[in-house]
Amino acid sequence: QVQLVESGGGLVQAGGSLRLSCAASGSIFSINAMGWYRQAPGKQRDLVAVIPRRGRTNYADSVKGRFTISSDNAKNTVYLQMNSLKPEDTAVYYCNAEVVVPPVYLPSNYWGQGTLVTVSS
Protein backbone atom coordinates (compact mmCIF):
# COMPACT_ATOMS: atom_id res chain seq x y z
CA GLN A 1 0.00 0.00 0.00
CA VAL A 2 1.37 3.38 -1.10
CA GLN A 3 -0.01 6.78 -0.23
CA LEU A 4 0.78 10.14 -1.81
CA VAL A 5 -0.04 13.13 0.38
CA GLU A 6 -0.17 16.55 -1.28
CA SER A 7 -0.17 20.05 0.13
CA GLY A 8 0.27 23.64 -0.98
CA GLY A 9 -2.71 24.34 -3.21
CA GLY A 10 -4.87 27.39 -2.80
CA LEU A 11 -6.01 30.69 -4.24
CA VAL A 12 -3.47 33.15 -5.60
CA GLN A 13 -3.54 36.25 -7.78
CA ALA A 14 -2.08 36.25 -11.27
CA GLY A 15 1.67 36.78 -11.10
CA GLY A 16 1.92 35.15 -7.70
CA SER A 17 3.62 31.96 -6.58
CA LEU A 18 2.78 28.68 -4.90
CA ARG A 19 4.82 25.65 -3.93
CA LEU A 20 3.22 22.22 -3.99
CA SER A 21 4.59 19.29 -2.02
CA CYS A 22 3.90 15.57 -2.29
CA ALA A 23 5.27 12.90 0.05
CA ALA A 24 5.07 9.20 -0.72
CA SER A 25 4.83 6.64 2.06
CA GLY A 26 4.04 2.96 2.54
CA SER A 27 5.61 -0.28 1.38
CA ILE A 28 8.09 1.31 -0.99
CA PHE A 29 11.18 -0.44 -2.23
CA SER A 30 12.18 2.39 -4.54
CA ILE A 31 10.71 5.19 -6.63
CA ASN A 32 11.64 5.43 -10.28
CA ALA A 33 10.10 8.85 -10.90
CA MET A 34 7.71 11.40 -9.46
CA GLY A 35 5.73 14.02 -11.29
CA TRP A 36 2.87 16.46 -11.38
CA TYR A 37 -0.19 16.43 -13.62
CA ARG A 38 -3.08 18.84 -13.81
CA GLN A 39 -6.66 18.76 -15.01
CA ALA A 40 -8.65 21.89 -15.75
CA PRO A 41 -12.46 21.80 -15.92
CA GLY A 42 -13.64 20.08 -19.08
CA LYS A 43 -10.13 19.08 -20.12
CA GLN A 44 -7.99 15.97 -19.95
CA ARG A 45 -5.30 15.36 -17.36
CA ASP A 46 -1.95 16.54 -18.73
CA LEU A 47 1.64 16.20 -17.62
CA VAL A 48 3.09 19.30 -15.97
CA ALA A 49 6.54 18.09 -14.97
CA VAL A 50 8.34 14.87 -14.12
CA ILE A 51 11.60 14.17 -12.32
CA PRO A 52 13.19 10.73 -12.62
CA ARG A 53 15.33 9.38 -9.80
CA ARG A 54 18.18 9.67 -12.28
CA GLY A 55 18.06 11.74 -15.42
CA ARG A 56 16.75 15.03 -16.69
CA THR A 57 13.54 16.71 -15.69
CA ASN A 58 10.80 17.24 -18.26
CA TYR A 59 8.24 20.05 -18.45
CA ALA A 60 5.16 20.85 -20.43
CA ASP A 61 5.79 23.70 -22.85
CA SER A 62 3.15 25.83 -21.15
CA VAL A 63 5.07 25.94 -17.85
CA LYS A 64 8.69 26.05 -19.00
CA GLY A 65 10.54 28.94 -17.43
CA ARG A 66 7.88 29.43 -14.75
CA PHE A 67 7.64 26.11 -12.89
CA THR A 68 10.45 24.12 -11.30
CA ILE A 69 10.20 20.52 -10.14
CA SER A 70 12.57 19.17 -7.50
CA SER A 71 12.79 16.18 -5.19
CA ASP A 72 14.21 15.00 -1.90
CA ASN A 73 14.86 11.32 -2.42
CA ALA A 74 15.61 10.67 1.25
CA LYS A 75 12.09 11.87 2.11
CA ASN A 76 10.35 10.41 -0.98
CA THR A 77 9.05 13.90 -1.62
CA VAL A 78 8.56 15.93 -4.78
CA TYR A 79 7.98 19.67 -5.01
CA LEU A 80 6.60 21.98 -7.66
CA GLN A 81 7.57 25.63 -7.41
CA MET A 82 5.11 27.66 -9.47
CA ASN A 83 5.99 31.26 -10.27
CA SER A 84 4.36 33.88 -12.49
CA LEU A 85 1.06 32.07 -12.24
CA LYS A 86 -1.58 32.71 -14.88
CA PRO A 87 -5.35 32.18 -14.78
CA GLU A 88 -4.92 29.36 -17.29
CA ASP A 89 -2.87 27.50 -14.67
CA THR A 90 -6.07 27.00 -12.69
CA ALA A 91 -6.59 23.26 -12.30
CA VAL A 92 -6.55 20.36 -9.92
CA TYR A 93 -2.93 19.29 -9.59
CA TYR A 94 -2.20 15.60 -9.04
CA CYS A 95 0.98 14.02 -7.77
CA ASN A 96 2.09 10.82 -9.47
CA ALA A 97 4.80 8.33 -8.59
CA GLU A 98 6.13 5.23 -10.29
CA VAL A 99 6.88 2.98 -7.35
CA VAL A 100 8.50 -0.43 -6.99
CA VAL A 101 6.61 -2.31 -4.29
CA PRO A 102 7.58 -5.60 -2.64
CA PRO A 103 7.11 -8.51 -3.05
CA VAL A 104 6.34 -8.15 -6.76
CA TYR A 105 9.09 -5.60 -7.45
CA LEU A 106 7.42 -4.35 -10.61
CA PRO A 107 6.84 -0.62 -11.17
CA SER A 108 3.32 0.63 -10.55
CA ASN A 109 1.78 4.10 -10.78
CA TYR A 110 0.16 5.75 -7.78
CA TRP A 111 -1.79 9.00 -7.59
CA GLY A 112 -2.47 11.59 -4.95
CA GLN A 113 -5.97 12.86 -4.31
CA GLY A 114 -5.32 16.18 -6.04
CA THR A 115 -5.01 19.73 -4.77
CA LEU A 116 -6.84 22.69 -6.29
CA VAL A 117 -4.88 25.67 -7.56
CA THR A 118 -6.97 28.71 -8.46
CA VAL A 119 -5.35 31.75 -10.08
CA SER A 120 -7.46 34.87 -10.15
CA SER A 121 -7.08 37.65 -12.72
C-alpha positions, 0 to 999 in steps of 0.5 A: 500500500502506497499513499501520496499526500499533497499540500500547498494548493490554494487561491493566488492572484495572477503573477503570484507563486505557490509551492506544492509538495507531495510525500510518498509513504508505505511499502516502498522499495524504490521510486523510479520517478515522481511528477505532477499532472493537472486537469482543468475543468472540461479538459484531460489530465496533462503532464506538468513536470516529471523528475526521474530518480536519475536523469533530466527533468521534463516540463510541459511547454506551457510551464517552462521557465515558470515552474520548477520541479525538485525532489528529496529522495531521502524523504520520498518527496517531490515539489513543484515551485510555481511562479508567475502564475496565470489564470490558465494554470487553474486546475486540480494538480495531481501528484504521481509516482512510479513505485517499486513495491515488494514482493512483486518488485514491478513498477506501478503508478500511484496518484495523490488525491489532487489539490486545487490551484486557483489563479485569479485575474 
